[in-house]
């Protein structure tokens, strides 16, 4: 699949359509192929007649996590909680996180995203934030 510019400016009044789903899974397929992860996207979608299940959506977010691990991505990114049956679909916040993360994967692969890891964990924790470990 070819790369398509992600939509990263979702707002609450936007409608999620089949073309949006196809862009997201197409871009994930593009990234997955580039890093050697097998992925067959669900592309049999039609506006007004296809119902995406929580499992369909979780395949996408699980693949995002797998790609992040494969790429050793250390840049800050948002997280989308797994969907549950009869729960909410993705809102504008989740869609922005998903599409921006996929866009940043592509930038990381092509070398235009500078990684800035300032949090490590081993014998000690180094953090740019104030950390309190005292008892209350």
C-alpha positions in Angstrom: 0.0 0.0 0.0 1.1 3.6 -0.6 1.7 6.2 2.0 -1.2 8.7 2.4 -0.8 11.9 4.4 -2.5 11.3 7.8 -5.2 13.6 9.1 -3.9 14.9 12.4 -6.4 17.7 13.0 -9.5 15.7 14.0 -12.2 17.7 15.9 -15.3 16.5 17.7 -17.6 17.5 14.8 -15.7 15.4 12.2 -17.3 12.3 10.8 -15.2 9.1 10.6 -15.7 7.4 7.2 -14.6 4.4 5.4 -11.9 6.5 3.6 -10.5 7.4 7.0 -10.3 3.8 8.1 -8.6 2.8 4.8 -6.1 5.6 5.2 -5.2 4.5 8.7 -4.9 0.8 7.9 -3.1 1.5 4.6 -0.5 3.7 6.4 -0.1 1.0 9.0 0.4 -1.6 6.3 3.0 0.6 4.7 4.9 1.0 8.0 4.5 -2.7 8.9 5.9 -3.8 5.6 8.8 -1.5 6.0 9.8 -3.0 9.4 9.0 -6.6 8.5 5.8 -7.1 10.5 3.1 -9.2 8.9 -0.2 -7.4 8.7 -3.3 -7.9 6.6 -5.6 -4.9 7.1 -9.4 -5.2 7.1 -10.3 -3.2 4.0 -13.8 -4.4 3.2 -15.5 -1.3 4.5 -18.3 0.7 3.1 -19.8 3.9 4.5 -23.2 3.3 6.0 -23.0 -0.5 6.0 -19.8 -1.6 7.8 -19.7 -1.8 11.6 -16.2 -1.8 12.9 -15.9 -4.0 16.0 -13.8 -3.4 19.1 -11.6 -6.2 17.8 -11.1 -4.4 14.5 -10.0 -1.3 16.3 -7.8 -3.2 18.8 -5.9 -4.8 15.9 -4.9 -1.2 14.9 -3.8 -0.1 18.3 -2.1 -3.3 19.1 -0.1 -3.0 15.8 0.9 0.5 16.7 2.3 -0.8 20.0 4.1 -3.6 18.2 5.6 -1.1 15.7 6.7 1.2 18.5 8.6 -1.7 20.1 10.1 -2.9 16.9 11.3 0.6 16.0 12.5 1.2 19.6 10.6 4.5 19.5 11.5 6.7 22.4 9.7 9.9 21.4 6.6 11.0 23.4 3.3 9.9 22.0 -0.2 9.5 23.2 -1.9 6.2 24.1 -5.3 4.9 23.0 -7.0 2.5 25.4 -8.3 -0.8 24.0 -11.9 -0.7 22.9 -14.5 -3.0 24.5 -17.6 -4.5 23.0 -20.5 -2.1 23.3 -18.1 0.6 24.4 -17.2 3.9 22.8 -15.6 4.2 19.4 -12.6 6.4 18.7 -13.2 10.1 19.3 -11.2 13.0 17.9 -8.5 12.7 20.6 -7.9 9.1 19.9 -7.9 9.6 16.1 -5.4 12.4 16.4 -3.1 10.2 18.6 -3.4 7.3 16.1 -2.7 9.3 13.0 0.0 11.4 14.5 1.8 8.3 15.9 1.7 6.6 12.5 3.0 9.8 10.9 5.8 9.9 13.4 6.7 6.2 12.7 7.1 7.2 9.0 9.3 10.2 10.0 11.4 8.0 12.3 12.0 5.5 9.5 13.0 8.2 7.0 15.2 10.0 9.6 13.3 13.3 9.9 12.0 12.7 13.4 14.7 13.4 16.0 14.3 11.1 19.0 14.7 12.7 22.4 14.7 10.2 25.2 15.0 11.9 28.6 13.6 9.1 30.7 15.5 5.9 31.4 15.0 3.1 33.9 17.6 0.8 35.3 19.5 1.2 38.6 18.2 4.8 38.9 15.5 6.9 37.2 16.5 10.0 35.3 13.6 12.3 34.7 13.1 15.9 33.5 10.2 16.1 35.9 10.2 16.4 39.7 9.6 13.0 41.2 8.4 12.5 44.8 8.9 9.1 46.4 8.2 10.1 50.0 5.4 8.6 52.1 2.4 10.7 53.0 
